[in-house]
């Protein structure tokens, strides 16, 4: 396509987008572009891929969920979270998800389509734009971390996610210039794709959504386990860690009286002993249509204690965004109409600083 403009115009627009986080709505400040052709240039080279349909905040303004509408009307969500030491955006890689995990709102809705690399990158640039303009509590700051833990299974959209990762890590004007080590890619355990990811030269953190240490239970919680069982998934994860030198994160949603038994903690510890791994325990978040609940605090603490007793690094995620259906497993691109109430079994509550004694509660 010829626009009758010199080739360096594309470089200028790319720098505006990746370095200054400007979008199609910021044409008036792109004064290095000729006013007469600015609209045509932006329409051709920086089209609107995602439009915010709804924005919600919680956690005293430190968490922001955006419902995006794509060009074809498809809805997806991303979540931006600010902490004292960093700002993280959780992005979607698919509209919906085809993995069918019964405790996850996204999985219950099924898969609509894969997102494009540009749609994934736009979620990240949009988050960076909000932060640099002071859109979260605490004033302007920079985006520091990206986690592919939103809607969809990232490795089921493998080629596109790799393209997006290269754009996120390339320096401007070709990308955002983020460190690969500040990016986490989550997977339910697509073994061939894990092995391919290890060969890309992108040392992102791999997060394996395990949720059960045994095949009998994991077949129920993560249906793809029937294709790639626990032993195969972990073998691929350890290969990834050895190739990249990166610690593998083991994601484990704690579900009351389903996968939180002390003996399962012991089995999990046995699987991880001697491995470069960290267990990220996630109290199950309430999801419409799911009767399961988060583990009782005492069971949560006992699970952590047993892992640590065996020398396994384990923390409990300090869930953000639950009040606006923005927490792990709650994204459904249909607004904050999830089940009411966030109480968990037992009467004990966090200490005044938001931590439980001995829990090692970690942030998302």
N, C-alpha and C positions, 0 to 999 in steps of 0.2 A: 504494500500500500504506500503510495507516494502522497505526501502532504505538501510538497513544494517547499520544505524547510530543510536546512542543513542537518546533517546527521547528529551533530552535537546537541541538538534539542532533546533527543532521547536521554542523553547523559544528564542534562540539566534537570529534566523531570524526575529521573531516577534518584538524583541527589535530594531533590525536594521530598520525595516519598520516603526514602530509606534513612537519610541523615536528619531531615527536619520533621519527618512524620506528617507531612502535609498531604491532603487528599484533594479530590476533585472540587470540594467546597471551599478550598483555600486559594482559588485562582487569583484573587486580588493582591495577595502578598507575593506571588511569583513574578516579581517585577523584571526579572531577567528574560522573561518570555515576551515576545511582541504582543501588545494588547490586541491587535487586529486578528491574530491567529491563535490566541491563547485558548479560547474555548474549543476550537477544533482540535488543537494539539492534545488537550486534556481529555476530550471525548474519545480520541483515538488511542492514546497511550496510557491514560489513567482513568478508565471507565469505573463507574460505581458498581462494584461486585456484590457488596453486602451493605444493606441499609439498616440502621438500628430501628427495630420495630417497637422495642420496649426496653427500658433500663430500670433496674431495681437495685437498691443498696441496703446494706444492713451492717451489723458489727460497728456501729457508730461511724458509718461512712467509709470504713476501711475495706469493705467487700462490695463489689459491683458486678452484677450479672447483666449481660446484654443479650437480648433476643434479637438475632439478625435475620433479615429476610433477604434471600438471594435473588438473583435476576429472574429465576423461574418460579418464585413464590415459596420455595423450600425454606423452612425455618430451622435454625441451629442456635446453639448457645455457647457463650464463652464466659469465663469468670475471672475477674481481676481482683487480686488480694494484696493488700499492703501490710507488711510487718515492720517492726522497728529496724531490722537489718536488711530488708530486701523487699522487692515487689515482684509478684509472680502472676503470670496469666496462664490459665488452664484453657486449652483450645480443643476444638472438635476437629476430627479428621474425616468424619462421615456425617451425613444427615441420617440419624437413627443408627441402629447397629444390628447386625445379623447374628451375633453370637448367642443370644437367647438366655443369658444368665438370669435366673428367676428373681433375684433380689435387686435387680437394676432397672430403673425406670426406662432408660434408653433401650435396653435389650428387650423389654416387653413390647416396645413399639415397633420393632422390626427395622429393617434397613430400607431407606428411601433411595439414596444414591451416595456415591463417593463425592467428596469435595475436591475441587481443583487445588493445585498448589497455590494459586493466587488467592483463593478463598481462605486457605489456611493462613497464609502470610498476612492477609488483610486483618485477621483477628489479632495478630501480634502487633502489627503496625498501629491498629486502632487502640490497643491497650497502651502502647508507648505514647501515642498522642494524648490520651487521657491523662497519663502521668505527668508528661512534660507541661501540660496546661493546668496542673493542679486539680484534676478532677476527682481525686480521692482525698480523704481527710489527711491532713498533715502537710499539705502544700506540694509544690512541684517536686518530682523526683524522676529517676530513670528506671526503666524496666531492667530487671536483673535476671529473671528466670522464666523459662517456658516449660510447661508440662503438657504432654499430649495425653491428657486424662479426661478430656471432655467426652462428647458424644462420639461413638464409633470405636472400632478396633483399628488403631493406626497401621498395623502391619498387614491388614486386609486391604489397605489402600497403599501398598508398599511403594511403588515407583513414585507416586505423587508425594508421599510423605518425605521420601529422600530428596526430591526436588525442592520441597519446602525447607527442609533442613539445610540444604546447601545455600538457599537464599537467606535464611536467618543467620548463617554463620559467615557468609562472604562479607568482606568490608564494603562500605559504600564506594562507588554508586551501585554496586552489584547486589548488595544485601544490607542487612541490619548490623552486621559486625558483632553478633553475640558469640560468646564462647560456647563451643559444643558441650563443654563440661557443665554449663548452666542449663542444659536442656535435658529433659527426661522423656523417654518414649515408653509408654506402657503397652503391655500385650497380655492377652489371656494365654498365650503360649503357642503361637504359630511357628513351629520348630524350623521349617525351611527358611522362613523370613528372618528369624533370629540369626541364623547362620549367615544369611546374606548381609544383614545389617552389620555384622562383625567385620565384614570385608570392605566396608565403604570408606574406612579411614576417618569416620566421624565418631569420636569418642564420647557419644552421648551416654547418659545413664540409662540403663535398661531396668525397667520395673516390670516384674512378672506378677500378674494378678493370680496368685495361687489359691488362696481361700480355703484350701484343705490339703493335708499332707498325704492322704490316701486316695486311691482311685475310686473306691466305692462311693465315697461322699463327693469327691470332686466331679464325678460323672453327673451328679445331680446339680451341683452348684455352677459348674462351668462345662456345659455340654460338649465343647470342643475337646475336652479331655478324653472322650471316647475315641478320638482320632490320634491325639498325641498325649499319652498318659504322663503322670507326674514325673516318672524317671526320665523320659525323653525330654520333657520341657526343661527340667533342671540340668540335664547334661548339656543341652544347647546353651543354657544360661551361663553355666560354668565355662564353657568354651568362649562365650562372648567376653566374660570377665578376664580370662587369660589373654585373649587377643588384644583387648583394649586397655587392660590394666585398671579397669573401672570396677568399683564395688557394685554388685547387683542388689537391687532393692526387691524384697519379697513383700508384696501387698497381700494383706490378710484381713478381710472384713470379719469382725467378731460378731457372730450371730448366737443369741442366747439358746443354749442347749442344743445347738446344731453342730457347730464346729469349734466350740470353746472349751471342750472337756480337757482336764489336765493330761490325760493320756495322749491327746492329739498334740498338745504342746510338746510332750516328750518325743513323739514321732517326728514332729517338725524339727526339733533341735537335732535329732539324729541325722536327718537329711542334710542339715546345714553345717554340722560340725566340721571345722577345718576349711570352710569355704569363705571367700571374700564376699560376705553378704550382710545385709541389714534387713531386719523384719520391721515393716511399717504396719502396725495394727490399726485398723480403722473401725471404730464403733459403727455398727450398721445404722444408716440414716433412714428415717421413716419414708416410705415410698407408697404411693397410692396402689392399692390392690395387693400389697404384700403384708402378710400377717406376722411375719417374723419380727423380732425386736433385737435391739443391741444387747450385748451381754451385760449382766449385772456387774457393777463395779468390782465386787469382790472376785468374781470369776476372771474379769479382765486383769486384775492385779496378779492373780495366781498364774495366769497364762504368761504374763511378762516375767514373773519371778522364776518360773521353770525354765524359760528360754535363757535368761541371764545366768542361771545356775550352771548351765552347760556352756557358758561363754559366748552365747549368741547375742549380738547387739540387737536390741529391740526397743522401739518407742511406740507410743500411742498417739495417733494423729489428733491434733487439736482442730476439730472440724470447723471450717468456716462456711457461712452462707446457708446454714440449715433453715433459717427463718424465711428465706426467699427461694427455697428449693434449688439452691445452687451448690449443695454439698455433694460429695462423692456418691454416685449412684442415683442422684435425684434429677439429673438433666433430662428433660423430656420435650423441650421446646414448646411447652403449652402453658407457660406462666407458673405462678407460685401456688397452684391449687393442690399441692400435695396434702397428705394427711396432717391434721393439726396435732400439736403437742410434740414436745421434744424430751419429755422426761424419760428416764431409763430406770430399770428395776433397782431396788435398794434405795435407802434414804440418804446415803452419803453423797456429798456434793464436792465439787472442787474447792480447794483452798482459795483464799482471797486473790491470789495471783493467777488463778485459772488452772493450777496444776493439782494433781492428786499425789499424795505422798507415795514416792517410789514408783510412780507410773512412767516417768520419763516422757511425758506427753509432748509430742512433736507437732509442729505446725505443718499445714498442707504445703 
